[in-house]
Amino acid sequence: MKLNLLSCDAQRPDRRAISKCIAEVSSNISDSLANELTDILLEGDAVDIEVSDKNSGSALRSLRKLDIDYEIVE
């Protein structure tokens, strides 16, 4: 399943937690790439990630917990 991470609405976003979440839920993103994607997301640009279908429910919960707005692409 592909997700488009749109923005983070948290008042004080936790960069480390967001980066860790992206690295854990995505199927092909390393820790260093997750750090870069986190910076891009917090600057206001959308980020595309791919999540395996078996982890999709927990991934979506984790993103909502961090106040990250997303849309399901596929």
C-alpha positions as CSV (number, residue, x, y, z in Angstrom):
1,M,0.0,0.0,0.0
2,K,1.3,3.4,-0.9
3,L,0.9,6.4,1.4
4,N,1.4,10.0,0.8
5,L,2.4,11.8,4.0
6,L,1.0,15.3,3.7
7,S,1.9,17.2,6.8
8,C,2.5,17.0,10.5
9,D,0.1,19.0,12.6
10,A,1.8,18.4,16.0
11,Q,2.6,21.6,17.9
12,R,6.1,20.4,18.7
13,P,6.9,17.5,16.4
14,D,9.3,14.9,17.6
15,R,11.7,14.4,14.7
16,R,13.3,11.3,16.2
17,A,9.9,9.6,16.7
18,I,8.7,10.5,13.2
19,S,11.9,9.3,11.6
20,K,11.7,6.0,13.6
21,C,8.1,5.5,12.7
22,I,8.8,6.0,8.9
23,A,11.7,3.6,9.0
24,E,9.7,1.0,10.9
25,V,6.4,1.1,8.9
26,S,7.9,1.5,5.4
27,S,9.1,-1.6,3.5
28,N,12.2,-0.1,1.8
29,I,13.5,2.9,3.7
30,S,16.7,3.0,5.7
31,D,17.2,5.0,8.9
32,S,19.2,7.7,7.1
33,L,16.6,8.1,4.4
34,A,13.9,8.2,7.0
35,N,15.7,11.2,8.6
36,E,15.8,13.0,5.3
37,L,12.1,12.3,4.6
38,T,11.3,13.6,8.1
39,D,13.0,16.8,7.4
40,I,11.2,17.2,4.1
41,L,7.8,16.4,5.7
42,L,8.4,18.9,8.5
43,E,9.4,21.6,6.0
44,G,5.9,21.2,4.5
45,D,6.4,19.0,1.5
46,A,4.6,15.7,0.9
47,V,6.5,12.4,1.2
48,D,5.6,9.1,-0.5
49,I,6.3,5.8,1.3
50,E,5.2,2.2,0.8
51,V,3.9,0.1,3.6
52,S,3.4,-3.7,3.5
53,D,-0.2,-4.7,3.6
54,K,0.2,-6.8,6.8
55,N,1.5,-3.8,8.7
56,S,-0.9,-1.3,7.3
57,G,-3.2,-1.0,10.3
58,S,-0.5,-0.5,12.9
59,A,1.3,1.9,10.5
60,L,-1.7,4.1,10.1
61,R,-2.3,4.1,13.9
62,S,1.4,5.2,14.5
63,L,1.1,8.0,12.0
64,R,-2.1,9.3,13.5
65,K,-0.5,9.2,17.0
66,L,2.2,11.5,15.7
67,D,-0.4,13.9,14.2
68,I,0.8,13.1,10.6
69,D,-1.9,13.7,7.9
70,Y,-1.7,11.1,5.1
71,E,-3.7,9.9,2.2
72,I,-3.8,6.3,0.9
73,V,-2.7,6.3,-2.7
74,E,-3.0,2.5,-3.4
